[in-house]
């Protein structure tokens, strides 16, 4: 006998377990957390006994399987952010950045090669097997905040993580790391931190009127496929330009879906608004390292 939607809904509400956890996995992962914590405690003792120096961190990364994870936890860098930063070092031509990170000693790919982001396993292998890469990584954490290119390129929120005071286990720096961990999601989600804000300022300065939201014809005829537009110029009734902005620093499997959706939306706009221009602002290292998704995105 078929159950009504309301019955199914009530079943989920009444029998909800609220949180899922696998006890065996939890116990294993707790061991992983403790290993990183103990690694950091050992590192702190070494810093106190030997003083802060680059060789100490160089040895720590080489000899400790959790060395990189511990260093990221200490500074507040996510694994994702580090992967983006390593990609940035590989693709840009900046003499001082290359000198600090010893790039010429560990990176030999052709200048115009189709860059693919290194996996966690590849980075771990490089740390273990390539002395120059390991030394360059340590240099990055010690001196990265003084490299003009990184000062210009990295958001201040991330640049502040490349701080010697964090490597010294300074209490104020530890509090700073905790606060940045806590506020990362809020920081990323603030409207003022979105590229659309810059586009809006430019349009306002030029005196160009615009609206945001759903296009009228798509609401009426394509309700299941419509999506909110970032800028509709000059208005929803008679759009001349329809603008979407996609600036991505992180990467995810959702980028493929996003690019496919953009293609579908592009077709709908051409169908219902043949005289309007569909314009996309596509930028950010997140797209740079997902080339196939980028190709699909710009094809929209």
C-alpha positions as semicolon CSV with decimal commas, in nm:
position;residue;x (nm);y (nm);z (nm)
1;X;0,000;0,000;0,000
2;X;0,143;0,334;-0,101
3;X;0,214;0,575;0,180
4;X;0,123;0,939;0,157
5;X;0,393;1,203;0,157
6;X;0,271;1,326;0,495
7;X;0,326;0,980;0,648
8;X;0,678;0,964;0,512
9;X;0,745;1,314;0,638
10;X;0,622;1,223;0,987
11;X;0,835;0,908;0,990
12;X;1,150;1,112;0,932
13;X;1,050;1,361;1,203
14;X;0,947;1,100;1,463
15;X;1,232;0,855;1,411
16;X;1,507;1,109;1,353
17;X;1,838;1,015;1,516
18;X;1,961;1,377;1,484
19;X;2,331;1,298;1,432
20;X;2,500;1,005;1,263
21;X;2,827;0,861;1,384
22;X;3,014;0,537;1,339
23;X;3,164;0,446;1,675
24;X;3,460;0,253;1,532
25;X;3,539;0,532;1,291
26;X;3,509;0,790;1,571
27;X;3,760;0,599;1,780
28;X;4,003;0,566;1,490
29;X;3,974;0,932;1,401
30;X;4,021;1,035;1,762
31;X;4,355;0,855;1,743
32;X;4,438;1,063;1,434
33;X;4,351;1,387;1,617
34;X;4,560;1,286;1,919
35;X;4,859;1,205;1,697
36;X;4,852;1,555;1,545
37;X;4,810;1,711;1,889
38;X;5,105;1,517;2,029
39;X;5,314;1,616;1,726
40;X;5,240;1,981;1,797
41;X;5,331;1,941;2,165
42;X;5,663;1,786;2,065
43;X;5,723;2,068;1,818
44;X;5,648;2,329;2,084
45;X;5,902;2,169;2,320
46;X;6,159;2,169;2,043
47;X;6,098;2,538;1,974
48;X;6,133;2,616;2,345
49;X;6,453;2,415;2,379
50;X;6,627;2,494;2,050
51;X;6,472;2,829;1,966
52;X;6,281;2,914;1,651
53;X;6,476;2,820;1,338
54;X;6,395;2,690;0,993
55;X;6,604;2,373;1,031
56;X;6,384;2,260;1,317
57;X;6,071;2,277;1,099
58;X;6,258;2,124;0,808
59;X;6,342;1,820;1,023
60;X;5,991;1,811;1,165
61;X;5,832;1,784;0,821
62;X;6,081;1,519;0,713
63;X;6,062;1,297;1,021
64;X;5,699;1,322;1,128
65;X;5,422;1,164;0,922
66;X;5,177;1,418;1,066
67;X;5,421;1,706;1,024
68;X;5,236;1,889;0,750
69;X;4,895;1,847;0,914
70;X;5,038;1,977;1,240
71;X;5,196;2,278;1,070
72;X;4,867;2,361;0,898
73;X;4,680;2,335;1,227
74;X;4,937;2,560;1,394
75;X;4,908;2,833;1,133
76;X;4,538;2,798;1,052
77;X;4,594;2,705;0,689
78;X;4,350;2,453;0,546
79;X;4,479;2,170;0,332
80;X;4,276;2,313;0,044
81;X;4,439;2,655;0,082
82;X;4,786;2,503;0,080
83;X;4,713;2,314;-0,241
84;X;4,597;2,640;-0,404
85;X;4,909;2,817;-0,283
86;X;5,141;2,546;-0,421
87;X;4,958;2,572;-0,755
88;X;5,003;2,949;-0,748
89;X;5,378;2,910;-0,689
90;X;5,404;2,666;-0,980
91;X;5,221;2,883;-1,235
92;X;5,333;3,240;-1,165
93;X;5,661;3,393;-1,278
94;X;5,781;3,598;-0,982
95;X;6,153;3,604;-0,907
96;X;6,131;3,670;-0,533
97;X;5,860;3,410;-0,475
98;X;6,059;3,157;-0,676
99;X;6,373;3,240;-0,479
100;X;6,204;3,204;-0,138
101;X;6,039;2,874;-0,228
102;X;6,342;2,736;-0,419
103;X;6,105;2,669;-0,709
104;X;6,378;2,607;-0,968
105;X;6,512;2,320;-0,756
106;X;6,191;2,117;-0,745
107;X;5,966;2,227;-1,031
108;X;6,059;2,158;-1,393
109;X;5,732;2,144;-1,589
110;X;5,718;2,331;-1,918
111;X;5,605;2,694;-1,896
112;X;5,290;2,642;-2,105
113;X;5,205;2,297;-1,968
114;X;4,844;2,212;-1,888
115;X;4,869;2,258;-1,513
116;X;4,696;2,000;-1,296
117;X;4,671;2,051;-0,923
118;X;4,884;1,818;-0,714
119;X;4,703;1,566;-0,497
120;X;4,755;1,530;-0,122
121;X;4,953;1,212;-0,188
122;X;5,181;1,388;-0,437
123;X;5,249;1,675;-0,196
124;X;5,324;1,430;0,087
125;X;5,561;1,239;-0,144
126;X;5,741;1,559;-0,241
127;X;5,783;1,654;0,125
128;X;5,937;1,318;0,205
129;X;6,158;1,278;-0,100
130;X;6,253;1,625;-0,221
131;X;6,474;1,823;0,016
132;X;6,435;2,144;-0,184
133;X;6,055;2,128;-0,188
134;X;6,050;2,068;0,186
135;X;6,292;2,357;0,244
136;X;6,089;2,582;0,015
137;X;5,770;2,499;0,204
138;X;5,934;2,591;0,534
139;X;6,064;2,914;0,380
140;X;5,711;2,994;0,269
141;X;5,577;2,978;0,623
142;X;5,872;3,174;0,762
143;X;5,904;3,443;0,496
144;X;5,595;3,427;0,274
145;X;5,437;3,735;0,432
146;X;5,734;3,946;0,313
147;X;5,705;3,848;-0,056
148;X;5,547;4,144;-0,243
149;X;5,364;3,918;-0,489
150;X;5,188;3,728;-0,208
151;X;5,114;4,055;-0,027
152;X;4,937;4,176;-0,344
153;X;4,768;3,847;-0,429
154;X;4,659;3,677;-0,106
155;X;4,364;3,811;0,093
156;X;4,484;3,966;0,418
157;X;4,276;3,705;0,601
158;X;4,507;3,433;0,464
159;X;4,830;3,632;0,449
160;X;4,813;3,681;0,826
161;X;4,847;3,303;0,865
162;X;5,204;3,323;0,734
163;X;5,326;3,462;1,065
164;X;5,645;3,380;1,254
165;X;5,460;3,443;1,581
166;X;5,240;3,141;1,504
167;X;5,549;2,924;1,454
168;X;5,672;3,043;1,795
169;X;5,350;2,921;1,960
170;X;5,288;3,276;2,076
171;X;4,965;3,283;2,280
172;X;4,822;3,584;2,095
173;X;4,898;3,412;1,763
174;X;4,726;3,092;1,882
175;X;4,415;3,292;1,971
176;X;4,432;3,453;1,627
177;X;4,438;3,106;1,466
178;X;4,135;2,996;1,669
179;X;3,939;3,307;1,574
180;X;4,024;3,270;1,204
181;X;3,916;2,904;1,211
182;X;3,588;3,007;1,370
183;X;3,519;3,301;1,139
184;X;3,632;3,149;0,807
185;X;3,281;3,052;0,697
186;X;3,134;3,387;0,795
187;X;3,422;3,572;0,625
188;X;3,373;3,379;0,301
189;X;2,998;3,435;0,302
190;X;2,997;3,812;0,354
191;X;2,847;3,996;0,059
192;X;3,121;4,260;0,080
193;X;3,372;3,984;0,004
194;X;3,198;3,883;-0,320
195;X;3,314;4,002;-0,665
196;X;2,954;4,100;-0,742
197;X;3,005;4,392;-0,504
198;X;3,282;4,528;-0,727
199;X;3,068;4,487;-1,039
200;X;2,782;4,669;-0,866
201;X;3,011;4,959;-0,772
202;X;3,130;4,992;-1,132
203;X;2,773;4,991;-1,266
204;X;2,670;5,249;-1,006
205;X;2,966;5,473;-1,091
206;X;2,872;5,455;-1,460
207;X;2,509;5,531;-1,383
208;X;2,390;5,203;-1,533
209;X;2,065;5,076;-1,384
210;X;2,018;4,707;-1,307
211;X;1,805;4,460;-1,114
212;X;1,878;4,119;-0,964
213;X;1,660;3,812;-0,936
214;X;1,460;3,593;-1,173
215;X;1,389;3,679;-1,535
216;X;1,018;3,718;-1,600
217;X;0,998;3,497;-1,910
218;X;1,186;3,215;-1,735
219;X;0,953;3,236;-1,435
220;X;0,652;3,208;-1,667
221;X;0,783;2,943;-1,906
222;X;1,078;2,762;-1,746
223;X;0,999;2,763;-1,375
224;X;1,190;2,440;-1,304
225;X;1,507;2,563;-1,471
226;X;1,515;2,932;-1,382
227;X;1,786;3,072;-1,158
228;X;1,861;3,401;-0,990
229;X;2,070;3,635;-1,205
230;X;2,338;3,857;-1,053
231;X;2,266;4,158;-1,276
232;X;1,986;4,227;-1,524
233;X;2,052;4,545;-1,722
234;X;1,855;4,771;-1,728
235;X;1,562;4,574;-1,578
236;X;1,371;4,244;-1,583
237;X;1,108;4,370;-1,824
238;X;1,344;4,463;-2,108
239;X;1,687;4,311;-2,037
240;X;1,969;4,412;-2,269
241;X;2,249;4,241;-2,075
242;X;2,225;3,953;-1,828
243;X;2,533;3,912;-1,612
244;X;2,655;3,620;-1,399
245;X;2,965;3,627;-1,178
246;X;3,162;3,318;-1,075
247;X;3,484;3,379;-0,886
248;X;3,609;3,063;-0,716
249;X;3,915;3,010;-0,497
250;X;3,820;2,664;-0,373
251;X;3,736;2,368;-0,594
252;X;3,463;2,107;-0,568
253;X;3,284;1,845;-0,772
254;X;2,996;2,094;-0,786
255;X;3,188;2,302;-1,038
256;X;3,098;2,053;-1,308
257;X;2,730;2,084;-1,221
258;X;2,760;2,463;-1,206
259;X;2,910;2,480;-1,553
260;X;2,643;2,247;-1,695
261;X;2,371;2,458;-1,534
262;X;2,524;2,773;-1,683
263;X;2,513;2,619;-2,029
264;X;2,144;2,531;-1,983
265;X;2,066;2,882;-1,858
266;X;2,252;3,026;-2,156
267;X;2,030;2,828;-2,394
268;X;1,716;2,949;-2,213
269;X;1,827;3,310;-2,233
270;X;1,897;3,283;-2,605
271;X;1,555;3,122;-2,651
272;X;1,348;3,373;-2,453
273;X;1,569;3,683;-2,481
274;X;1,739;3,655;-2,823
275;X;1,834;4,023;-2,826
276;X;2,002;4,021;-2,484
277;X;2,371;3,959;-2,420
278;X;2,463;3,688;-2,168
279;X;2,786;3,795;-1,997
280;X;2,995;3,593;-1,753
281;X;3,270;3,707;-1,517
282;X;3,471;3,390;-1,458
283;X;3,789;3,413;-1,250
284;X;3,980;3,268;-0,954
285;X;4,233;2,991;-0,900
286;X;3,948;2,748;-0,836
287;X;3,863;2,764;-1,208
288;X;4,231;2,779;-1,305
289;X;4,293;2,430;-1,171
290;X;3,968;2,275;-1,301
291;X;4,032;2,318;-1,672
292;X;3,761;2,085;-1,806
293;X;3,494;2,249;-1,593
294;X;3,628;2,590;-1,702
295;X;3,594;2,493;-2,069
296;X;3,231;2,398;-2,012
297;X;3,170;2,714;-1,811
298;X;3,301;2,956;-2,074
299;X;3,116;2,769;-2,349
300;X;2,794;2,903;-2,192
